[in-house]
Amino acid sequence: MKSNARGGEYDDADDDQVDFEGKKPLFWRVMKKIQIEPEDKKIEAFTQRVTYGPLSLRGVGEFDGTTNEWGIRWQLQTFHQEKKGLRTADLELNERVKGCLRWDVSSVAPEAEGKLASGERFSFDIDVGSYHVTVPRIELKVDL
């Protein structure tokens, strides 16, 4: 009897299975999750994300049991680290007048997704993302 479905050690030493000595098999190291939807008869297997610089790549395998079609999708995503809190710029207009501008930037990173399936041709979709800048406060300081 096996103790772990994700490649744990086996209880039976006479079993012909390979003992992984606590290491997960390559399949489970690559996979992030497997999603099974019994009502829709669909199975999706997601890989771990592979990151390189600002890019992130993930593979998704899928099978639809109602139509017996399979597909392979890939998702390419860009990301960047956002600063938390307001950004600030101090301006010195002259020696008695100073200004301060505070703003925040929220962004949605660009994404691309492609698909190769048994029932359709290659498809490709791009979301260009967006940036939203808010300026909640402008200060003007005058020394008298």
Secondary structure, 3 states (H helix, E strand, C coil): CECCCCCCCECCCCCCCCCCCCCCCHHHHHEEEEEEECCCCEEEEEECCEEECCEEEEEEEEEECCCCEEEEEEEEEECCCCCCCCEEEEEECCCCEEEEEEEEEEEECCEEEEEEECCCCCEEEEECCEEEEEEEEEEEEECC
